[in-house]
Amino acid sequence: TIYMSSFGISHLGADPTTRRITTENRDVWIPQVTKKKKHVTAHRRSEMQIPTRGAAKYQIKKLSQSTANVNPADKNRLFCMVPFIWRPTNLPAYHAIRNTWGKRCHILKFFIDPIIGDAEVGYYNATKASEINSARKANLTIPNDVVILHDMEREWHTCNSGENNRKSDETCRNIWEKIWRAWVHVVYGPTGGFRRGVAIKVHEETSFAFKAEWFVKVDADTYLFPENVARYVEWKKWSHDEHHYFGHVLNHRVSDRGVSIVAGAAAFFSRATLLAAADAFRRMPMENGNLEEDG
């Protein structure tokens, strides 16, 4: 299993709805517990692959042991990029990620808009030092593992309803801009890939692109198993110097776009693919900036 999201479990190469978690050479089956059925016959138990209580405890213990130890010096290090909005209602998710699967990424970074806060505590522009100080007083201090994308052009908090009545709980769709700017930042740093209008080269000494071999954009409501990414690419005999872009493949847009896509809950890149994509992202034309799917 690579990740679990609101859409279910994604076990690459298998049915994403499976209840089996494969770790190393062991299969752990997770039973679906219902309150109505208190008894399961022996035949039905075998059919559902539900372990006995003692076996389940043993398997879950072995699973936690196998996923708890990650060697930072492993040759298949993982950079985890989480697009995020820094507002009070989202902060529990931030802490949950840092205290669980995020600790097992080699590098974990949250990428946020420059506008932070909400209608209740107020909105603050994190690009301005004076407003950063005000945000701190509203308990919106930005930690070191949070990266502000200062060049974001689409604001997430300005969607209106009715006659210019702002909805405090509505989020504008600027996720595409946030994602491509985040990957450009990972490769080129805060310059956006240009200095005084001239494209700059990647500096291996400082670029995050050379502090890991594999990269994932993962949603904040997804539970990731970082260690299984290394196992998966090793099993596939893939190299980070080759072009690889993978995840749970969706085909519902083939009819109008002509290609399959990777589900947004978690999209994975090799270093070679990230470098090529970031270079394309920083150079792509933005002729229709008001359109969601245009940069």
N, C-alpha and C positions, 0 to 999 in steps of 0.2 A: 504494500500500500504506500503510495506516495503522499496523498493528502486526502482529507475529508472536508467537504464544504456543505453548504445548505442543499446542494444538489445530490449529495451522497458520497460514497467512497470511490476514489479513483485508483484502481489497480491497473497500471499501464499494461496493455496486452491482454486484459481480461474484461469481463463484464463489469462496468462501474458500479452496478448495484449489488455486487457480491458482498456477503457478510464475512468473507474470509480475509484475514490479515496475514500475509506471508512475511516472515522475518527469518533471514538466513535460510535454513532448510526446514523450518517448522511452519505449519499452518495453524493459525488460531481462529476458531470459528466463534463469532459473537452471536449469541442467541437473541432473538427478538422476544422480549418479555411482555406478556399481556396479562392484565388483571383477571380477565374473564376465565381463561383456561389455567386451572391450577395443576392439572395432571397431564402428563404426556406419556403415551404408551411407549414400550420399549421399541416397537417397530417404527413409530413416528420419530422417536428420539434419534434412531440410527439414520432415518431418512433426512432429518434436518441437520445432521452433523453437530448436534448440541452436546458438548462434553458434560460429564458428571461434575457435581459441585467441586469435588476434590481436584479433578483434572483441570477444571476451568481455573481454579485458583493457581495451580501450578503453571499453567500456560500463560496466564496474565502476568504472573511474577516473572517468568522467563522473558516475556515480551518487554516488560518495563526495564529489565536488566539489559536486554540487547539494544534498546533505544536510548539508554541513558549515557553511554560512553561514546563520545566522539573525539577523535584525535584531531586537534587543530592543524597538525602538520600533515594531514592526509593529502594525497596527491589530487584528490577530487574535492577541493574546498568549495563551499557554497555561499554565495552572496545572496541574501534575502532582502528584496526590496518591497516594502509595503506602502502602497499609496494610502494616504490618510488625511483626515480633516481634524485639525486641532481644536476641538470644542469639548465642553464639559461632559456631554453625554457619551463621547467616544473614549474618554480617558480610561475607563475600566478595561476596555478591549486592549488598549496599549499596554497596560500593566499585565494583563493576562498573557499576552503574547510574549512579553519579555520574561515572564516567570515560567513559561512552559516551553513550547517548541522553539521559540526564538533563541533560547540559550544554546541550542544545538546547531544553529547556523554559525558558519565561521565568521561572517559579518552580517549584522542585522541593522538595517536603516529604514526609518519611516520618512517618507517624502510628503511634505505638506504644502498647502497654499500659503501665501504671505498673509492672508486674512484669517485671523483666528478668533475664537469666541463664539457667542451666539446672541440671540435677541435679548436674553435675560441678563447676562453679565456684560453685554456690550461687544462690539466688534473692534478688533485692533489690527492695525497694519504692522506686521512684524518686520517690515522693511525699514520702519522708522524707529530710531532708538528711543524716542520719547514715548511712543506707544508700547514698546516692549516693556518699559518700566511700569506702565499702567496695567499691562496684561499680567505682570507678576503679582500685582496687588489683587487681581481677580483670580489668583491661583492658576494661571495659565503659563507658568514657567516652561520654557522649551528645553528639554534635556539634550545632551550631546549626541544621542543617537537619532535625533530628529533633524532632517535637512529641510530648510526653507527654500522653495523654488521661487526666487524673487522675480523671475521674468514672466511668471504666469500672466496671461492677458485676460483669460476668462475667470471672472470671480464666481465662486461657488454659492454665494449667499444672496445674490441679487435677483432671484427668480420671483416674479410677482404674480398675484392672482387677483382677479376682479379689476377694480380701478386703482391700480398702483398700491394695493394692500399687500405688503410683504408677508409671506408665510415664514414663520420662524423655524418650521420643521422641514422646509423644502430645500433640496440641494440641486443646483444647476448641474447639467451634464458637461463637465470639463475633464472627464477622466482620461480621454485620449491625449489631450495636451499635457496633462500631468505625467502620464506614463512616458511619452517620448522625451519630455524634458528631464525626467528622472534618469533615464538611461544615458542621455547626453551628459548629464552631470556625473554619473558613475564613471564614464570614460574620460571626459575632458575636464571635469571639475566645474566650478561655478561660472567659468567664462562663457559657457554655452557653445564651446568649440570654436569661437572666433575672438580675436583680439584686434580692435581697431579695424574691423571689417575683413581681416585676413584670417583664413582658416589656420588653426594651430595643429601641431602634431601631438600625438599621445605621449605623455611622459610616463614611462614605465615605473619610475621611482615613486611617483605620487598618485597615479591613477588607480582607482579601485578595481579597474579591469584586470590589473595584474596582481591583485591580492586574493584572487579566487580563480577557479577554473570554470565553474558553472554558476549560472545566475538565474534567479527566479523572481518574477513579479507575482506576488501572492496577496490575495485579498485579506482584509482584517478579520473576516468571518470564516476563514478557512483554517483548518488545523493541518499543519504540514509535518511530515516526517523527514527532516533534512537528511538523516543518515541513510535513508533508503534511496535517495537520489544517487549517492555515491555507489551503492550496491547495484542500482539499475544500470548506470552507465558502464560500470565494470563488466556486468553481465552481457551488455550489448557490445563490449569491446570498443567503445567510442573514445575518441580523443577530443580534448577541448580545443585542439588546433584545427579540427574539422568543423564543418558547418552543421550544427544540429539545433533544431527548434522543435520542442516536443511538449506533450501534455495530453490531456484528454481531448481527442479529436471530435469535432462536431461537423456534421455535413448539411445542416439545415439551410445554409446560405449558398450552397453550390449552385442552385438554380438561378440566382440573380447575380452572384459574384464570380461564379466559375471556379471557386477554390474551397477547400475545407479550411476550417479554422481551429485553433486551440482554445478550449474553454478558458474564460478569463479568471476563474478562481485561482489557477496557478499555471503560468506559462514559463517554460524553461528554455534557456539559451546556453550554448557553448560560448566560450570566450571569442572564438572566431566569428560566430554569428553576431554576438553583441557588438564587436568592433565595427563590423560592416553595417549593422543596423543603425548604430549611433551616428556614423558618418553620413548615412542617408538621411537620418532624421534632421541633423543640423543643417543640411543643404536643401531640403525639400521646399518647393514653392508653397506659399500660403496665400493663394489668390482669393479664396473665399473664406475669410477668417470668421465669418458669422455662422458657418456650417459646422455641425458637431463633428463630422468625420474629416474635416480639413484641419491641418495642424494649426 
